[in-house]
């Protein structure tokens, strides 16, 4: 174990003590193939964050594969203690990289098939991020504005914020775009080092204390 690993582990432990919330457990989330329950046709997910609470209502018909994946992630505690690592004013806020590097590694290749785009990326809608066809895993974003231009690129909303959009609007956006295009967090380093990297290098980021299915 390297000195850097020891330091990062100590920082993670300190975070858990201070906040009362630990990153998602690899024991619960280490096997993505086991988290494959069918989501209800409609359900709500409550996000208790460092800025307050918001609620997402999911409509499975909009994007069944995305809705099922989101349901399983929330239910298993994947998003607990995850940071809102990419907040672009006037565009969207992105989250969904685990604060636990072991969990991130387990989900790197756990992709789901694309859904047809049935709803527009309007303000408040929630959509999985993608790196191309059939690459969705765990990262999602909430649209700040009407981003209909994303519809033709295959971004399929699966739900919408139905309360607490003011909380979403207030999430810290001072770091801007992520590296290498901007000075914000590097996604590769988040996956490799987890919350220890984010808290030491980007301490003002807001985060999810706990996400639950209502």
VENVENUR-V609964 format. One record per residue. N is the residue number from 0. PHI is phi in whole degrees, -180 to 180 (none if undefined). Layout:
n->N phi->PHI
n->N phi->PHI
This chain:
n->0 phi->none
n->1 phi->-78
n->2 phi->-61
n->3 phi->-63
n->4 phi->-63
n->5 phi->-62
n->6 phi->-64
n->7 phi->-63
n->8 phi->-65
n->9 phi->-66
n->10 phi->-64
n->11 phi->-61
n->12 phi->-63
n->13 phi->-63
n->14 phi->-60
n->15 phi->-63
n->16 phi->-68
n->17 phi->-70
n->18 phi->-88
n->19 phi->83
n->20 phi->-129
n->21 phi->-102
n->22 phi->-59
n->23 phi->-54
n->24 phi->-82
n->25 phi->-65
n->26 phi->-64
n->27 phi->-83
n->28 phi->-121
n->29 phi->-75
n->30 phi->-126
n->31 phi->-55
n->32 phi->-66
n->33 phi->-84
n->34 phi->-103
n->35 phi->-134
n->36 phi->-68
n->37 phi->-79
n->38 phi->-74
n->39 phi->-61
n->40 phi->-59
n->41 phi->-140
n->42 phi->-155
n->43 phi->-118
n->44 phi->-120
n->45 phi->-99
n->46 phi->-115
n->47 phi->-93
n->48 phi->-118
n->49 phi->-67
n->50 phi->-110
n->51 phi->134
n->52 phi->-115
n->53 phi->-133
n->54 phi->-125
n->55 phi->-107
n->56 phi->-101
n->57 phi->-102
n->58 phi->-113
n->59 phi->-60
n->60 phi->-59
n->61 phi->-59
n->62 phi->-159
n->63 phi->-57
n->64 phi->-66
n->65 phi->-67
n->66 phi->-63
n->67 phi->-63
n->68 phi->-63
n->69 phi->-62
n->70 phi->-57
n->71 phi->-67
n->72 phi->-65
n->73 phi->-63
n->74 phi->-61
n->75 phi->-85
n->76 phi->87
n->77 phi->-59
n->78 phi->-84
n->79 phi->-61
n->80 phi->69
n->81 phi->-82
n->82 phi->-89
n->83 phi->-84
n->84 phi->-86
n->85 phi->-136
n->86 phi->-125
n->87 phi->-108
n->88 phi->-56
n->89 phi->81
n->90 phi->-125
n->91 phi->-166
n->92 phi->-120
n->93 phi->-117
n->94 phi->-154
n->95 phi->123
n->96 phi->-98
n->97 phi->-64
n->98 phi->-75
n->99 phi->-108
n->100 phi->-58
n->101 phi->-65
n->102 phi->-68
n->103 phi->-57
n->104 phi->-63
n->105 phi->-65
n->106 phi->-101
n->107 phi->-56
n->108 phi->-108
n->109 phi->-87
n->110 phi->-83
n->111 phi->-124
n->112 phi->-66
n->113 phi->-67
n->114 phi->-109
n->115 phi->-66
n->116 phi->-83
n->117 phi->-105
n->118 phi->-127
n->119 phi->-79
n->120 phi->-78
n->121 phi->-83
n->122 phi->-55
n->123 phi->90
n->124 phi->-74
n->125 phi->-117
n->126 phi->-142
n->127 phi->-74
n->128 phi->-74
n->129 phi->-147
n->130 phi->-108
n->131 phi->142
n->132 phi->-57
n->133 phi->56
n->134 phi->-119
n->135 phi->-68
n->136 phi->-129
n->137 phi->-133
n->138 phi->-83
n->139 phi->-131
n->140 phi->-140
n->141 phi->-114
n->142 phi->-75
n->143 phi->-78
n->144 phi->-126
n->145 phi->-78
n->146 phi->-109
n->147 phi->-60
n->148 phi->-62
n->149 phi->-78
n->150 phi->-59
n->151 phi->-72
n->152 phi->-95
n->153 phi->93
n->154 phi->-83
n->155 phi->-106
n->156 phi->-60
n->157 phi->-121
n->158 phi->-167
n->159 phi->-149
n->160 phi->-70
n->161 phi->-107
n->162 phi->-156
n->163 phi->86
n->164 phi->-63
n->165 phi->-64
n->166 phi->-67
n->167 phi->-59
n->168 phi->-61
n->169 phi->-89
n->170 phi->-61
n->171 phi->-59
n->172 phi->-123
n->173 phi->-71
n->174 phi->-88
n->175 phi->70
n->176 phi->-64
n->177 phi->-77
n->178 phi->-69
n->179 phi->-91
n->180 phi->-76
n->181 phi->-140
n->182 phi->-99
n->183 phi->-79
n->184 phi->-60
n->185 phi->-91
n->186 phi->-61
n->187 phi->-62
n->188 phi->-73
n->189 phi->-62
n->190 phi->-64
n->191 phi->-79
n->192 phi->-120
n->193 phi->69
n->194 phi->-66
n->195 phi->-59
n->196 phi->-67
n->197 phi->-68
n->198 phi->-72
n->199 phi->-79
n->200 phi->-100
n->201 phi->-138
n->202 phi->-67
n->203 phi->-88
n->204 phi->-61
n->205 phi->-79
n->206 phi->-150
n->207 phi->-89
n->208 phi->-73
n->209 phi->-159
n->210 phi->-120
n->211 phi->-139
n->212 phi->-85
n->213 phi->-90
